[in-house]
C-alpha cells in the first residue's frame, strides 16, 4: 500500500495535468495520448498542434524554492523524454513522419488553480 503523502502527490499531479490539458485544448491543440509509459520513461501528454506532434511534459511546483518546474526538466529528464518519444513513434508509425517538438507546461501555486506557463519548443531531440 502506498503512503498517504504519495497518494496525495499523485492525485495533485493528475489534477494539475488535467488543467494543463484543458489549457492546451483551449489553445487549439488536440489530444493524441496521455500518460503513455515505457521502460525508458513516460510521456505526460502527446498532442497535435496543426501538423506537428508535440510531446508535453507537465511540471508542478508549489513554489520556486527548488527552482521552477521547467528547471527540473534537466538534461537527464530530456533524454528520458526523447527516448520515450522514440518508442512512441516506433509503435505509432502513422505519426512517425510528423514534425515533432517538446514542450513544457510549468504549473505553480495553488494546485486547484495553478498558474500555467507554456514553454513551446523547450528543448530539441538533437540537443540544440
N, C-alpha and C positions, 0 to 999 in steps of 0.2 A: 504494500500500500504506500502511496506517495504521501510525503509530509504535506500538511495543510498549506504551508507557505509556497511550496512548489505548485500545488493545485491553483492557488490564488494567482500566482505569477503567470501560469499558463492561461488561465481564464482572462486575466487582464490583457495579456498579449493577443489573444484571439479577438477580444473586443476592440483593441486598437487597430488590429489588422482589418476588421470589419469596416471601421471608419475610414481607413486608408483606401480600401476597395471602393467604398461608396464615393469617396472624393475622386478617385481615378475614373470611375464610371461617369460621374457628373461632368468630368472634363473630356468626355468623348472616347475614352478607351473602352475596349471590350475584353471581358474575361475569357481566357483560354483554359487556364488550370489554376488550382490553388493548393498549396501545401503538398507539393509533389516531392516525395522523399526517395533518395537513392543512397547507396552505401557511401558515396562520395560527398553527399550534402543534401540540403533541402532547398527548394525554391518556394518562397512565400507566395508570390503571385506571378503568373505568366499572363501577359496582356497583349492585345493588339492595339497599336497606335497607327492607324492607316494601314500601310503595307508592312510596317515594322513589327517584329516580335520583341516584346520588352519583358525582361526578367527584373522583377521589382523586389527589392529587399526592404522590409519594414522594420525599423529600429525604434524602440521606445525608451525614453529616459525620463524619469520624473523631474530631474534637474540636470544641469550640466556639470555637476561636481566632478564627475569622472570623464568628462568630455561628452560631447553631444553624440547622438545616435549615429550620425554619418561618420564620425571619427572612429567608431567601433567597427566599421567596415574596413579593416586594415588589409594589408597585402595577403595575409593567410586566408582571411574570410573571402576576399575577392577570388582567390584561386579555387576555393571550395565551390563558390557560386558558378564560376566558369566551368569547372568540371561537371557540376550538376546540370548546367545548361547544355553541355555537350552530350551528356547521356540522354537528356530530354529530347534533343534534336535527333539523335540516332533512333530513338523509339517513336518519333513523330516525323517520318520522312517527308510528309506533305508540307511541313513547316520549315524544313531544313534549308530551303533556298531563300527564305525571307531575310531581309536585313535585320540584324539584332542589335539591341543595346541593353545596358544595365543601368537601371535607375534605383535610387534610394528614396524612400519616404521616411523622413525623420519626424518622429512624433515626440512631443514633450508636454509636460504639465499634467493636468487632470486627465486620467485615462478615460473618463466618461466623455470629455470634450477636449481631446488633445489638440494642440496647435500642430498643424501639419506643414512640413516644408518638403516640397518635391524637388529632388535633385535629378534632373534629366541627364542621361549620359554621365553618370557619376564616375564610372571607370570603364575601361575597354578591355576586351579579351587579349589584345596584343600588348598590353602593359603600358600603353601611352596615355 
